[in-house]
């Protein structure tokens, strides 16, 4: 078998695996929720308002508020015309930090054995060849540095009539992106997965393109 054929034969499964991995995006968030029994949806209305008054009237907040409102409507509640007429006030906030550096060391990937092994220059037998680490042909460990960001949302639901707190929750995620327009919808999705959840419980919620999984955290 020629060297080109061998490399194609080895490379094809690796490329295929990488392609399949790229097709499925993952988003993981840790979600903590505290709640009293929420009223069953019977025509109650709600309004999404900013926890930080400085966000009121902003287009960015309005965009994320619409994402939260869509989840509340999925639960069966009705969006009020204004906060003044709402039965429940949904207080919402979001953030992302400035990031921190992380260093990662990956083992080099190459072929086990010497540069030529029992093949000779391009011999015809497999001999001792195979995938291995720190191969002198393809190099040693690969050290990479990159920035990770922690993003989060907070959600509180109050009964408008007397201000009683009905729900508190927060969701946080660590990722290599600081783009809130992409992060906030995923965090909201995680927050409303199995909503309202068990009071006092923190769960790890993984959102894939085609499914969600929920795992209790210690």
Phi and psi in degrees as a GROMACS rama.xvg file:
@    title "Ramachandran Plot"
@    xaxis  label "Phi"
@    yaxis  label "Psi"
@TYPE xy
-72.7246  163.401  UNK-2
-63.0653  -40.482  UNK-3
-62.3825  -41.8861  UNK-4
-65.0967  -39.6181  UNK-5
-63.2824  -47.0493  UNK-6
-64.2897  -37.8854  UNK-7
-65.3321  -39.1369  UNK-8
-66.7902  -38.517  UNK-9
-76.2658  -40.4831  UNK-10
-72.199  -30.1699  UNK-11
-59.8855  -49.5759  UNK-12
-61.9436  -37.0654  UNK-13
-65.1614  -45.4893  UNK-14
-63.756  -38.7656  UNK-15
-64.5122  -43.4565  UNK-16
-63.0224  -42.038  UNK-17
-64.5855  -38.9281  UNK-18
-64.3591  -42.8276  UNK-19
-66.1299  -37.9689  UNK-20
-64.6889  -37.5001  UNK-21
-69.0308  -23.5269  UNK-22
-75.3847  -18.2799  UNK-23
-118.148  109.978  UNK-24
-88.4272  147.237  UNK-25
-121.107  141.614  UNK-26
-137.594  123.939  UNK-27
-117.501  133.405  UNK-28
-137.612  142.93  UNK-29
-95.1033  123.878  UNK-30
-120.666  125.382  UNK-31
-115.632  134.398  UNK-32
-138.103  142.187  UNK-33
-132.077  131.403  UNK-34
-152.813  152.558  UNK-35
-106.15  165.702  UNK-36
-55.4384  117.955  UNK-37
-74.7708  148.189  UNK-38
-63.4798  136.665  UNK-39
-61.5992  140.219  UNK-40
-61.1273  110.184  UNK-41
-138.137  49.0502  UNK-42
89.7601  1.7105  UNK-43
-62.8126  145.286  UNK-44
-108.221  161.345  UNK-45
-143.136  161.592  UNK-46
-140.023  138.337  UNK-47
-92.5088  122.151  UNK-48
-126.783  153.194  UNK-49
-76.7208  138.109  UNK-50
-65.532  -36.4845  UNK-51
-95.0523  113.139  UNK-52
-57.7414  -24.1912  UNK-53
-66.2988  -18.6445  UNK-54
-84.3772  -11.7345  UNK-55
-59.8104  132.666  UNK-56
85.1439  -6.73559  UNK-57
-77.2734  145.982  UNK-58
-69.7535  -35.6001  UNK-59
-64.1172  -47.6565  UNK-60
-61.3567  -41.2954  UNK-61
-59.4984  -36.323  UNK-62
-63.7001  -47.2321  UNK-63
-71.7639  -33.3236  UNK-64
-61.7779  -35.5392  UNK-65
-65.6538  -33.9254  UNK-66
-66.0549  -44.1875  UNK-67
-64.6654  -43.0209  UNK-68
-61.3653  -38.173  UNK-69
-62.8003  -37.6784  UNK-70
-67.8719  -41.4136  UNK-71
-63.3504  -39.1783  UNK-72
-66.9296  -34.2297  UNK-73
-62.0376  -30.6928  UNK-74
-75.4032  -16.0099  UNK-75
112.503  1.87864  UNK-76
-86.806  161.732  UNK-77
-110.265  135.355  UNK-78
-75.9084  127.516  UNK-79
-80.2222  158.141  UNK-80
-68.702  -29.0918  UNK-81
-157.138  159.696  UNK-82
-58.3533  -30.5467  UNK-83
-66.9344  -24.806  UNK-84
-104.299  2.77933  UNK-85
-82.1384  145.527  UNK-86
-78.4067  -29.1799  UNK-87
-133.128  142.148  UNK-88
-108.132  122.851  UNK-89
-100.822  106.064  UNK-90
-91.0119  128.745  UNK-91
-132.23  139.976  UNK-92
-145.051  156.521  UNK-93
-147.621  159.193  UNK-94
-164.44  163.726  UNK-95
-148.888  140.505  UNK-96
-84.677  -176.193  UNK-97
-84.1323  -2.65279  UNK-98
88.2905  162.574  UNK-99
-146.252  153.072  UNK-100
-81.5322  142.797  UNK-101
-131.753  136.822  UNK-102
-109.235  133.461  UNK-103
-129.21  134.994  UNK-104
-113.191  120.034  UNK-105
-106.497  135.925  UNK-106
-63.035  144.924  UNK-107
-65.7975  146.808  UNK-108
-117.273  126.481  UNK-109
-155.806  -138.286  UNK-110
-116.248  138.463  UNK-111
-72.0899  152.371  UNK-112
95.9481  -176.262  UNK-113
-75.9839  179.363  UNK-114
-58.6727  -31.4117  UNK-115
-120.317  -26.4982  UNK-116
58.8583  -155.863  UNK-117
-77.6707  -1.10911  UNK-118
-73.3444  -21.5625  UNK-119
71.8215  -159.581  UNK-120
-55.659  -53.0521  UNK-121
-145.861  56.1268  UNK-122
-63.9876  178.628  UNK-123
-106.22  6.05398  UNK-124
-118.143  152.87  UNK-125
-69.2284  -41.1789  UNK-126
54.5068  -130.218  UNK-127
-94.4672  11.0907  UNK-128
-74.8224  148.043  UNK-129
173.604  174.227  UNK-130
-68.0313  140.123  UNK-131
-157.049  -164.029  UNK-132
-128.611  153.341  UNK-133
56.4042  39.6628  UNK-134
-69.44  133.992  UNK-135
-66.2038  -17.0213  UNK-136
-79.7239  -44.5521  UNK-137
-105.749  3.19583  UNK-138
101.032  167.824  UNK-139
-97.3717  -151.782  UNK-140
-59.8034  147.887  UNK-141
-109.517  118.566  UNK-142
-102.232  125.83  UNK-143
-126.776  145.519  UNK-144
-121.583  134.257  UNK-145
-150.321  167.695  UNK-146
-103.623  134.625  UNK-147
-117.438  149.511  UNK-148
-123.882  145.892  UNK-149
-108.282  121.362  UNK-150
-115.04  158.76  UNK-151
-162.91  159.726  UNK-152
-131.983  156.719  UNK-153
-128.794  139.037  UNK-154
-133.537  128.043  UNK-155
-131.904  138.917  UNK-156
-121.751  122.943  UNK-157
-116.81  145.131  UNK-158
-77.3877  124.532  UNK-159
-67.0804  -33.1865  UNK-160
-62.0734  -41.7558  UNK-161
-130.122  2.46325  UNK-162
77.4917  9.42507  UNK-163
-64.6168  131.601  UNK-164
-76.2806  125.298  UNK-165
-104.283  -28.0643  UNK-166
-155.451  141.654  UNK-167
-136.728  136.483  UNK-168
-153.981  153.416  UNK-169
-141.196  146.306  UNK-170
-131.688  135.242  UNK-171
-132.084  148.312  UNK-172
-144.229  148.086  UNK-173
-111.558  128.282  UNK-174
-152.077  174.756  UNK-175
-93.2741  7.74696  UNK-176
-114.658  143.855  UNK-177
-116.527  21.1415  UNK-178
-87.376  101.013  UNK-179
-59.114  -37.2689  UNK-180
-58.9614  -23.2313  UNK-181
-93.7347  -34.951  UNK-182
-76.6195  -44.4124  UNK-183
-61.0236  -46.791  UNK-184
-58.1293  -37.509  UNK-185
-67.708  -39.7337  UNK-186
-64.567  -39.6789  UNK-187
-64.8152  -42.1753  UNK-188
-57.8855  -44.0173  UNK-189
-64.7383  -42.2219  UNK-190
-58.6686  -39.2152  UNK-191
-93.793  5.65138  UNK-192
-73.7326  123.567  UNK-193
56.7785  35.5887  UNK-194
-65.1168  141.809  UNK-195
-88.1311  3.45293  UNK-196
76.2019  -173.156  UNK-197
-94.2082  127.858  UNK-198
-59.5737  132.221  UNK-199
84.193  3.01469  UNK-200
-99.1417  139.648  UNK-201
-110.935  128.89  UNK-202
-127.121  150.215  UNK-203
-95.4276  119.29  UNK-204
-110.906  122.724  UNK-205
-107.713  124.054  UNK-206
-109.429  118.306  UNK-207
-104.504  175.622  UNK-208
-62.6612  -31.3877  UNK-209
-120.647  -0.129907  UNK-210
-164.666  170.333  UNK-211
-130.735  146.178  UNK-212
-128.491  145.816  UNK-213
-124.679  126.386  UNK-214
-130.662  130.419  UNK-215
-68.5582  138.497  UNK-216
-97.8922  151.563  UNK-217
